[in-house]
Amino acid sequence: MQVKDEILKILPKPANQIKLAHIITASKVQKDTSYVDKDTDAMRKFGFSVTNVDLEGKKEKDLRDILQSFDVIYVQGGNTFYLLKWVKESGFDAVIEELIGRGKIYIGVSAGSIIAGPDIEIAGWKGFDPNEIGLKDFSGLGCVPFCIFPHYKLEHSSFLKEEIAKYSYPVRILSDKQAFLVRDSEVTLVGEGEEIRF
């Protein structure tokens, strides 16, 4: 929601006509979930009709039925490993590919943006997200051909340079006031400031 103005620009219709599915699964294992309420309040303030959806315990058919009527799928942050486990076990990975193919908008926040790339190992760098569920397959949705490191701060620069140099995938970095807008194969940085590069 820190780049909400950019989101409003790409909507196919006015915000008060938008149905948004808020995927909250990643936040369920966090101690502090106030950020989820804050985002929900901000989305409702802009007129979105927001429905919280949890992937845990759902099947592919359930999600296809639940999500087909939404305009935007907003995948909230939290623990990336826990999120990816349920993305795969629920069949959300197949369903979201179909929905994006039909023109639905995917918005990933933090963990939700990390899973959009080809691999989520980046989520565990410096122990940011603990892999407490013992997830072995780190392959993401592959919506974009690069991995995303969110929440960048200046103090991350030295370890990021080292990690990126030995990582198997290209990495692109975002501060909390930036996002990548992806249309087909075109990627545009939106928000405040220049793209951070090493």
C-alpha positions, 0 to 999 in steps of 0.5 A: 500500500506504500505504492498505492497510487501506482496500483490505482493507475493500473486498475481496469475500473474505479477502485469502488468497483474492484473486488480484491482477494487478500491472501493472508496465509504468510501472516498466520505464523507471524507474532505481529500481524498489525501490518495485515490490518493496516493494509486491509484498512488502507485498501478499504479506504480506497474503496476496494471490496476486500475479502481475506482468503487463507490458502491453508486447507484449500484444494485447487478446485476450491480456490478456482471457485473462490478466486474467479470473481476477483479482479485483484489477487493481493498476496500479503507478506509474512513467512515466505517458506510457509506461504510457498508450502501452501501455494503448492499444496493448495494448487494456488500456483496453477490457479494464479497462472490461469487468473493472470492469463485471464487478465487478473492483477497479481499484487505481491507484498514482501513474501508475496513478491518473493514467491513471484520469482523463480526461487525463494531461497533469498527469503532466508538470507541473513535469517530474515525468514526462518524455514521452520517447516523444513521446506526443501523445494524453493522453486517459486511461481516464475511469473518473473525471471528474477528474484526479488529482495524486498525491504532494502535498507542501506545496511543490507548492501554489504551482505547483499553484494556477497550473496548476489555474486554467488546466487544462481538467479538474477536479483532485483532489489526493492525498498518499501516505497518501490514496486515492479510493474510487470506487463507481459515481458516489460518490467518497470520500477515504480515508486520513489527513487532509483533502482538499487543495483550492485 
